Amino acid sequence: MDKKFALISVSDKTGVVAFAKELTALGYNIISTGGTAKELAANSVAVTKIDDVTGFPEILDGRVKTLNPRIFGGILAKRNDKHLAELAKHKIALIDVVVCNLYPFEKTVSKLGVSEADAVENIDIGGVTLLRAAAKNFESVTIVCDAGDYIETSELLKSGKLDREYRKKLAAKAFRHTAYYDSVISSYFTENNVIPSEIAIGIKRQAKLRYGENPHQEGALYKISAGVGLMSNGVADAVQLQGKELSFNNYLDLEASWSIVNEYEEPACVIVKHNNPCGVAVAKSLKSAYLSALLCDPVSAFGGILGFNREVDAATAEEIIKIFVECVIAPKIDGAAKTVFAKKKNLRVLELALPKKDVHKLIDYRLISGGMLVQGKDTLIGLDDLKVVTKRQPTKEELDSLKFAWVVSKNVKSNAIILSMGTQTIGIGAGQMSRIDSLNIAVSKMSQIDKMSVQYPVSQPVVLASDAFFPFDDVVRAGAKSGVKAIIQPGGSINDKLSIDACDELGIAMVFTGIRHFRH
């Protein structure tokens, strides 16, 4: 009973041999499970196998090995006379240090085509129990679940300065670790599009940020665990190739840009400023898409975030660096483009593989004070069942432009009005309290292009998209004065007839989608 014991049972064996040798040098007797025991013994660490302590072999293909009173009694016992007497009676030794990490469930389920049987076999039972037991008894037991803590823990043990506060800190980490682990498992088994009575969301810190939205706020980037309401890859997975560290606001704008640009199949560019697009275009080449997107609002594009859905080449990069932009994100940056971007050392350049078609559960989480709102992500476009409600049918070129503008409106803060010509925006009004105000802003942006005497690269009719229905006919009439020839909107207002009649009076074609896209 006077001997000191440490139990080591790890799936990830990084650094464990060196740590075990430090513990041995400090007088600890090492108890270990199958694979870990073999690893330690192979590296000349004296080790006692778990079944030599329990008097019972590992069974059921290793599903049961540590679950035994001789193990958990030694971990959970308080260091008082009553508990120590019970341990002595049953010849159970105290275990003062537990080193444990868990089966790689998240890594397993992140693989494409993983079977449910493989997933189930990677659900750790004994390891979670060890972590929770040792963490519960942090007053007396040191629990180490992170290889990053091996060195500090060794040094504190050597110096005799490993105190209650440090053990409590390690215990908190162990409880976070098991909570995260269970959240990944529960997410994996939760059916698609289910809003359950309880939700456990596992998130892991990827990086600290310089600050949050403002310098007086702390900030960090966390990644949501695999399978928890995310596409197979997202902005948190982007690889930064160059430039200053990313800010909190950069990530928000990168998300907006990346989400919009990947709505399109053809080469596309989206320029985002303060979480709204200020220019969107689809073209035959990426360079043309960028120049067309820039045309919409070159003033707002200054300091913007650029998103592309194709590999960025040198010709496009040369155009980009002519103005100041904060970030560029694309599925690939070719070698020549990297050389061009290197001229702007502070420009943040990121690569991110295009979203895969096999997506996980798409859930949208939004925090409010004291709680969280949860909904299915708005992945429905609403272009499959368009209904022409006016006497005049839209022409083919008008219809193509309307479809383009509708996708943009889906991704703009409500109330949203989009003016487009061909497959490029020429005016965007976002986030206003009334729809007519959004139109006035969009018209103002369009008129600024005229004032700059810039020629539109296409000569097509102006069309208008609205993310929600018109309660009155004011947008139709004001749009007509600005040259609008066709309109796309959800419909569904009790006053729809007012807008339809106004369109018929003014010779405007209008189509209903039957689906709205409020974005708050």
ABEGO torsion letter per residue (X at the ends): XABBBBBBBBABABGAAAAAAAAAAAGBBBBBBBAAAAAAAAAGBBBBBAAAAAGBBBBGGGABAABBAAAAAAAABBBBAAAAAAAAAAGBBBBABBBBBBBBAAAAAABBGBBAAAAAAABBAAAAAAAAAAAAAAAABBBBABAAAAAAAAAAAAAGABBAAAAAAAAAAAAAAAAAAAAAAAAAABBBGBBBABBBBBBBBABBBABBABAABBBBBBBBBBGBGBBABBAAABBBABEBBBBAAAAAAAAAAAAAAAABABBBBBBBBGGBBABBBBBABAAAAAAAAAAABAAAABGBBBBBABBBBAAAAAAAAABBBABBBBABBBAAAAAAAAABAABBBBBBBBBBABBBBBBBBBBBBGBBBBBBBBABAGAABBBBABABBBBAAAAAAAAAAAAAAAABBOBBBBBBBEABBABBBBGBABAAAAAAAAAAAAAAAAAAGBBBABBBBBBBBBABBBABAAAAAAAAAAGBABBBBAEGBAAAAAAAAAAAAAGBBBBBAGBBBBBX
